[in-house]
Structure formats: structure tokens, C-alpha cells
Amino acid sequence: MQNDTFQVHDGQSFAVVDVETATSDNASICQIGIVQCVDGRCVDRWSSLVNPEMAFDEFNILLHGIGDETVRHAPRLSELLPGLRRRLEKKIVGCHTMFDRNAFEAACRLLGEPILDVRWLDTASVVRKTWTQFSRRGYKLDNIANYLGIPLQHHDALEDAHAAAQVLLRAIEKTGLSADDWYLRGL
């Protein structure tokens, strides 16, 4: 895939996603949060519960508070995919660690759907390069959000996506490197 198929960015326009899962299986997405940033500002926040059509593990319920009853009437991922493609494809899409990317790819494979056509950017890797005291450990989202004074209700997909977007904006400001620059560095 050639980069010229992607939208031209000003370096501060990107999306950030986060997912929560029902089980240890990455494909079991039960919540999605997306934050769109344009010109260095978060301009749109979207989230949805997702019915993963499988039983929840108790560990995951305790982690994020979402369970079978919570998603009983929520849309399935197959119903949300067309809208997700409109929101994300051809863009730089950040996620804090590649868990979220792996979840989307696993879910698309499970559904027999093409994976999302985006340029993934790992905001945890950006943190590790920007704030070197976190190069080996301490770069988890809740820790870096606390360090930067970013409010966070952790393990809510929209809150996590918003915090990761704020982290990326702070890294852009601190380093002068745009989201495009970070992506081109292979993060």
C-alpha cells in the first residue's frame, strides 16, 4: 500500500482509538472509543458498546465494569464496521500499545472482513521516545496520564482514547514532531 493513498495531514490531525474486550481474546471487543483531533485540538468524541456475542470473563468485567447485561442490546461489531471505516480509514490512528490494533485485526479476521486501512501509531512508543524516564517502564496510559496531569477514568474506552490523544498532543508539542513524523519513524 502506498502512502499517497492516505489523506494529507498537517501533522496534528489524527484519530485515537481504544477498545475494551469481554475476554482475553482480542477479538471480543465490547466497547470502542474514538477521539478525532484536528489542528491540535480534540474535535469529536464517539463511543459505542459492542455486543461481542460471547460470554464475558469475570476478570474483564471487574476491569471495566461491562458485562453481558450491559451489551445485550448493543450493536455487533459487524454493524459498526462501516461507520468505523468512514471515521478511521486513510488516517493516522493512534492507540496506546498495539493491543487495540491487534483487537481490530483479530475481530475483522473473525468476521471475514478486511482489516482497517489506517496508519497505526503506537502512542506508548511515542511516550517512550519523548519522556526518556519512561523508556523501559512506567509508560502505561494511567501512569503517563497521571504524570502529565491528564484526567483519566481508566478502562473506559472513550476516556482512554481521549487521554491517549492528549498524550500524543503533548508529545507533539514537546518534540516538535508531528503525528506524521512519529508515524514515519515506524512507531
Rosetta blueprint (number, residue, H / E / L):
1 M L
2 Q L
3 N H
4 D H
5 T H
6 F L
7 Q L
8 V L
9 H L
10 D L
11 G L
12 Q L
13 S L
14 F E
15 A E
16 V E
17 V E
18 D E
19 V E
20 E E
21 T E
22 A L
23 T L
24 S L
25 D L
26 N L
27 A L
28 S L
29 I E
30 C E
31 Q E
32 I E
33 G E
34 I E
35 V E
36 Q E
37 C E
38 V E
39 D L
40 G L
41 R E
42 C E
43 V E
44 D E
45 R E
46 W E
47 S E
48 S E
49 L E
50 V L
51 N L
52 P L
53 E L
54 M L
55 A L
56 F L
57 D L
58 E H
59 F H
60 N H
61 I H
62 L H
63 L H
64 H H
65 G L
66 I L
67 G L
68 D H
69 E H
70 T H
71 V H
72 R L
73 H L
74 A L
75 P L
76 R L
77 L H
78 S H
79 E H
80 L H
81 L H
82 P H
83 G H
84 L H
85 R H
86 R H
87 R H
88 L H
89 E L
90 K L
91 K L
92 I E
93 V E
94 G E
95 C E
96 H L
97 T L
98 M L
99 F H
100 D H
101 R H
102 N H
103 A H
104 F H
105 E H
106 A H
107 A H
108 C H
109 R H
110 L H
111 L H
112 G L
113 E L
114 P L
115 I L
116 L L
117 D L
118 V L
119 R E
120 W E
121 L E
122 D E
123 T H
124 A H
125 S H
126 V H
127 V H
128 R H
129 K H
130 T H
131 W L
132 T H
133 Q H
134 F H
135 S L
136 R L
137 R L
138 G L
139 Y L
140 K L
141 L H
142 D H
143 N H
144 I H
145 A H
146 N H
147 Y H
148 L H
149 G L
150 I L
151 P L
152 L L
153 Q L
154 H L
155 H L
156 D L
157 A H
158 L H
159 E H
160 D H
161 A H
162 H H
163 A H
164 A H
165 A H
166 Q H
167 V H
168 L H
169 L H
170 R H
171 A H
172 I H
173 E H
174 K H
175 T H
176 G L
177 L L
178 S L
179 A H
180 D H
181 D H
182 W H
183 Y H
184 L H
185 R L
186 G L
187 L L
